[in-house]
Amino acid sequence: MKCAVLGAGAWGTALASLLAENGHATTLWCLEPDVADAITHSSANPRFLAGAALSPSLRATTDKAEALDGAELVLMAAPSHVLREVVSHARAWVAPGATAVVATKGIERHTFALMTEVVEQELRGHAVVALSGPSFAAEVANRQPTAVVAASARADAAALVQKVFSAAHFRVYSSDDVIGVELGGALKNVMAVAAGMSDGLGLGFNTRAALITRGLAEMMRLGTAMGAHPQTFAGLAGMGDLVLTCTGALSRNRQVGLEIGKGATLPEVLAGRETVAEGVVTTESARDLAAARGVEMPIVNAVHRVLFEHQPARSALVDLMSRELRGERD
């Protein structure tokens, strides 16, 4: 197929290279000219995916019209806070009948729209598929075995994405639970910030395990309130991605929490970073969405207090541990 990828961060670059390796004519749209130049002339993206050797057949451009020309599959990999802007600007060049794949994880601020909903609103009439799961970009680019899930309300679209992306080292499962897959991918980033805070405070494996497990309960609680299937949260986009992001050294969200747990402020942690830690943005959206839905999410609330209300991380953990006792399945 002819494919276009919008967003040349680490994840967009890794997936674009995968598509090219799979034999698809793939063009990657880059915001930064130096990134496009490096991919075109060196098959590398040292700015966002250092050390990875990209497919020599991958093309790059800073021109959206050029990237989208004739593309039958369009992959969205821009950060969540600019996704709507990027898709809206690209709409004029998206071919009729093109399948839209959303690799961005997050919840849009103020509207509470999931990323597939943002794309559906901007590209009306196109089949939209969410691609999510436990997948560090660097490991995908280095061809480490990885499994993800493609979710869509249209079974044919999910099957198409499953076929196009699957490779010897990249296994794709299909799902019809778009809400569950999207919420799993978004909310695990908040839990990873919490796990990082715990590690930064010097706390042990018991604490991390408690945060992961109770974090999963919160994810499932909000998900089922929004119509997701509970079993999705036991799968790749739920427990799989949650464990990876909360424990992996390559997790940007865990790293943010780690530095805050050691005493840094959020502005200090974010200063000078080019890459986006989606958990910071999602914390605000998730807290407000849960409140609007009447769903209790104490870990999300605690992370919000630390990030945005200046509560010390250790104090937030004490508050979590001293909450009223309850049954585990309440």
N, C-alpha and C positions, 0 to 999 in steps of 0.2 A: 504494500500500500504506500501511498504518498502521505507522509505524516509531518505535522508541524508541532513544535513544542514552544510554548510561550513561558519564558522564565528560565534563565541560565544560572540559577543558584545551584547548589550541590545536587539537590534532588532532581531538578529539571535536567541538568546536564547528564546525570547518571542514567536517567530513563531515556533521554534522547540517544545516548550512545548505545544503550540496549536495543532500541528500535533499529538503529542503523546496523548493528551487528546481526540482527535478525533478518536483514536483507531488505528492509523498508527504506525508501528514499526519504530521508529525514532532514529537516531544516530546523535549527534551534534559533529562536529569536532572543537576542541579548539586549539588555538595556545599555550595557557598558561597551563602548567600542573596543577597548583593550581585550575584553573577554572574547568577543567575536573574532578578533584578529588572532588571538592565541589558539582558539579552536580551529580556525581555518588553516593556519600555517604550521601549527605544531601539534594538532590533535591533543590539546591539553587545556585545562582551565585552572591555572595556578592560583587564581584569585579566590575561587570558591570550592575547588575540588583538587587541591594540591596532591601531586604524586600519582594521579590516576591517568593511565594511557587510554585515550578515547578512541572510538572507532575511526579509522582514517576516512571512511565514507561520510561521516557526519559533517554537514554544512552548517554554517552559522552566519547570521546577518543581524543588523540593527534595524532592518526595515520590516515591519509587520506584514505589509502587503506582499513582499517577496517571500517571506516565510510561509504565508498562508495560501499562496497561489496554488490552486488545485488540490489542496490537502484534503484527503478523505477522513483522516483522523486528526483531531486537534487536542493536544494534551496541555492542560493548564497547570502551571507549577509556580505561579507568582505568589508572593506572601499574601496571607488572608486579608490584611488591611488595605491592599491595593488591587485585589483580584477583580472587583467589580469595574474599577477604572480600566484595567488592562483589557478585560473582555469587551467592555462597552466600546473602547477605541478600536478593537480588532473586528468588531461585528461586521463591518462593511465588507471585509475580505474573506469571511468564513463561507466556504462553498455550501450551497444547498445540499442537504443530505449528509453533511459531515457529522461524524460521531464525536461528541465532546467528552474527554476524559479529564477528571478533576483529581489531581494529586495533591492539592493544597489541603491542609488540615486546619480547621478553625471554625469559629462562630462569629459572624459579622457583628460588629459593635452596633448597638442601638436597634437594629432590625431583628437580631437573633437568627438571621438566616444561616442555614448550613451552606457550605461552599457549593454543593450541587444546586441548591436553590438559587444562589446568586447567578450561576451560569444559566440555569433554566430561565430565569427572568430576563437575562440579557440576550440569550440565544433561543428565542421561542421557536418551538417546532423541532429542535434538534434532540436526538437521543443523548442523554447525559449519563455517564458512568463514574462512580467514585472508585478510586484505586487507593487502597490503604492496607496497612499491616506492618509487622515488625521489620524495618528495613532502613538501616543506615546507608546513606548514599555512597560513602566510600567503600563499603563492603560490596554493594551491588556493582559499582564500577570495577572493583577488583575481582568480580566473578565469584564471590562467595555464595554458596547455596542459600537461597532466600525464598520465602513463601509469603504471598500477599493475597488479597481478595478484591475482586471486581464486583461492585454492587450496582444494580440498576433495576428500575421498575420494568424495563424491557429486557426480557431474557435474551433476545437476539443480540442486543447491544453488549450485554455482559459477556456473552459467548464470543463475540467478535474481539473484545478487548482481551479476553482470556487467550485466544488464539494468537493475536498479534504480539503480545508481550511475552508469552511463555518461551522459555529457553532451557537448556540443560541445567543451568544454575538458577533459574528464576521460574518458580512454579506459581501459577495463578489459579485460585479457586473462584467460583462464582457465587453470588448471593443476590437475593431480591430485597434484602433488608437495608435499604440505603440509609435510613435514619440511624440504625444501630451502628453500622460501619462508620458513618461520619462522626457520630458522637464519640465512639470509641477512640477514633484517631485524634479528635480535638481534645477531649477531656484528659486523656492520659498525659498530655503535656503539662497540665496543671499539677497532676499527681507527681510527675517527675521533678517539678520545682520543689514540691514538699519533700520528696525523698532526698533531693540534693541538700536541702536545709538540714535535714536530720544528719546526713553524713558530715556536713560542714560543722555541725555542733559536736562531732565526735561520738555520736551515739552508735549503737550496734546493729547487728543484723536483726535482732528481735524487733526493734523500732521500725526498721525499713520494711520488714515483712508485714507488720501491723498496718503501716501506711498504704502499702500496695493492696492488701486485702480489703481494708475498709474503703480505700479509694475505689476499688472495683465495685463495691457495694453502692457507693454514691453514683458512679457512672451508670450502673444498671437501674438504679432508682429513677434517675432523670430520664434515661432512655425508655423505660417501660411507660413512664408517664406521657411520653411523646409518641408512643406507638411502636417502639422498637421491639424486636423479639429478644427475650432474655438470653437465649442461647448464643446470640451473636457476641455477647460480652465474654463468653468463655472461649471465643475463637481468636483468629489471627488479629483482627482489628480491635479486639478488646484486650483480653488477658495477654495475648502475645505481644502486642505493641506496648502495653503497660509495663510488663516485666523488662523488656528491652530498654525502654526509655528511662525507667527508674533505676536501672543498674548499670547500663552501659557507659563506658568512659567517653564514648563519642557523642553522647546526648548533650545538645546545647542547653536544653531546658534543665536537666540535672545540674549542669555546670553553673547556670545562673543561681540556682538554689544553693549549691555548694559554697559559692563565694559569699552569698548573703548570710548563710549559716556561720561563716567565719568572721562576719562582722562588717562586710561591705554594704553600702546602700545600693538601691536599685539604680540610681543615676550613675554611680561609680561603676557598676557592673556593665551597664549598657554603653558607657562612653567608649567611642572608638570602635565598636563592633560593627562589622559590615553584615554579618549574618543575623537572621531574625530568630529569636527564641519565641515561638508561637505561644508558649504557655503563659507568657506575661500578658499578652493581649487577650487570650482566651480566659484568663482568670476573671477579668472584668465582665466579659460577656456571659460566662458560665454562672457567675454569682447572680447577675441580674436576671438571667433566663430562669434559673432555679427559683428565685423569689417570685417571678411572674407566674410560674407553674405551681407554686406552693410546695416545692420539693426541698427537703432538708439536705444540705451538703456542707457539713461542718469542716471538712478538710479544705474545700474550695474557699469557704469563708475565712478560714485561718490563713491561707496563703494570701488572700486579698488583704487582710489586716497587716501582714508583714510587708507586702510589696508596696501598698498604697496608703496605709494608715499608721506607719511607723511603729508597729508593735514589734518588739524583739522576737526573733524566731523561737528562742527557748520559752518565752512567756506564752507564745501561741500554742506550743506543744503542751505545756502545763494545762492550758485551758481545754485542749482536746482530751487529755487524760482525766480531767476532773468533771467532765460532763455527767449528767444524770445517768445512772446505770440503766441498761435496757437489754432486751433480748436481741440476739444476734440477727434474727430475721425480721425484726421490726422495721 
